[in-house]
Amino acid sequence: MSRISVEEVRHVALLARLELSDDELAVLSGELSALLDHVEQIRRLDTSGVPPTAHPLPMRNVLREDEPRPGLSAAEALAAAPAVEDGRYSVPSILGDEP
Amino acid sequence: MSERGAPGGATSVRGIAAAVRSREATASSVVEETLERISAMDGELHCFHTVMAKEALASARALDATIAAGRDPGPLAGVPVALKDNICTKGTTTSCSSKILENWVPPYDATVVERLRDAGAVVVGKTNLDEFAMGSSTENSAFGPTRNPWDASRVPGGSSGGSAAAVAAGLVPLAYGSDTGGSIRQPASFCGIVGLKPTYGGVSRYGLVAFASSLDQIGPFACTVEDATLGLLAVAGHDPRDSTSIDREVEPLLDSLGGGVGGLRVGLIEEFAADVAPSCSGAARAAADALAAAGAKVGEVSIPEVRHGLPAYYVIAPAEASSNLARYDGVRYGLRVDAGDARTMNLRTRGAGFGAEVRRRIMIGTYALSAGYYDAYYGQAQRVRTLVVRAFERAYEDFDVLLAPMTPSEAFELGAKTANPLDMYVSDLCAVPSNLAGHPAMSVPFALGESGLPVGVQVLAPALREAAMLRAAAALEAAAPPGVRGPVKLAAAPAGAASDGGGE
């Protein structure tokens, strides 16, 4: 039995911004279902009253004075970009046809 | 050993640094010999993505000038080191073994790289890994697998397989990897060397390409406990650029190594014995006996919660990864597959740039964090993480360090676990609880398995108790039978098969 259908996998792939073929979606449906079966053993544990651990250390926010300090120059920051225009990152149209 | 060592005959971190500092050898000669060795041996093993010959020779010459001028060249003077290719090196490609970062050149160095240079170490190259450190065999590299120097038909483990194999093959005496769910310790076990995951926050993650930020730690590989300790000390300590870095002075750990285990309370974790090969559980038991014979107070301890570690890890790590890897969007760096609109560009870039395992993890993580499933999966895994932490706390009321098998098996054949992702995930069974708890843990070579391949034993300790962990590890190393640890004696590759080391 599949815990996660091909249609659900298709939806998650869109959320994750991964273009996948129908064959890849079908394979992932099986693989994700098998992993969720494995995870089922901890879903059944009684954890009522147990706080979550997001981080292994008892961390507090680490703040510093808001003072200027050296960073990358614009040219250094842009050096690895796939497309640059007028000292900025260049991207295809963002608004328009999207649902 | 002199044919593979520094001109003075030294092959260890300590020995090379001593020879260079005392002018018995020059850093240049050490580095030249290292580069020749890599060139002769790495064609078959494929430990390296990039060999930084020019930069390494320039650094070595600068060190020799420093020494000639009478200035201190640093504690690791002239020691050649290799870095996993997810540790950023300014001006040198840092690919993460991914097509999406194939030609990415970072504009800055990771903190560990700065610290190694300050210590006088010479970075000679960047090593192969499973793509974005996701895997346990180094087969998930977009640029081909690394082979185990003990047996080239076997994997070196992963994800830091290139670094582990480079040390095991004697190409370098010291290398660094990252350990999110065993990625230092498991390949160390498979390659018969020492691999150490420090306490979370003990080594700066600044410049380590993020996989799962609450679990990732950088740590060293070396052939001996002492060399691994020197490697840890060179990079450990507070870094204001990593907000999770612990602001606390690093202990002088070298003193611990000769301390012996008299009176040390050592607990052998019972739970994994049923899940691992007899050679692996047998090695852990033999290690417990050896520490008892050396004066430790040894007992067994049941920590049932460690068995929840793997399923909790395989929710938490992919969840964090799916968030961290959202940055690869084809805009600021890395691959872009063009399209008429931004969303299609994002979809195509990520679909084409990530390999199968990375896509799988992103999908698991996105699902576990998505509306309607967040609490059932991610929330529950975080609560189970608390149960694992509490279980360790209880065990450490009675014990100073714990022992466990490191891996479920010795190094497996290439291709043996690639068909079923869950088979591969089980490789991390004994390793992940320490990542969830943020505790230090290490693998020490201690036995040979059924196929004559090395098997490590895992030493675990509470947060910031590296000193106790290293006392036990040094005692295990002293008690280990001969022939269980690298470097392996390798025959040079036939002429013409040598790699130029420059490409994938």
Interface residues (C-beta under 8 A of the other chain):
Chain A: I4 E8 V9 V12 A13 L14 L15 A16 R17 L18 E19 L20 E24 L28 E31 L32 A34 L35 H38 V39 Q41 I42 R43 L45 T47 V50 P51 P52 T53 A54 H55 P56 L57 M59 N61 V62 R64 L72 E76 A77 A79 A80 A81 P82 A83 Y89 V91 P92 S93 I94 G96 D97 E98
Chain B: W104 V105 P107 Y108 Y200 G201 S214 L215 P240 S243 T244 I246 H308 L310 P311 A312 Y314 V315 S322 A326 D329 G330 V331 R332 Y333 G334 L335 R336 D338 A339 G340 D341 A342 R343 T344 M345 N346 L347 R348 R350 G351 A352 F354 R359 R360 I362 M363 I364 T366 Y367 S370 A376 Y377 G379 Q380 A381 Q382 R383 V384 R385 T386 L387 V389 P421 L422 Y425 L436 A437 G438 H439 A463
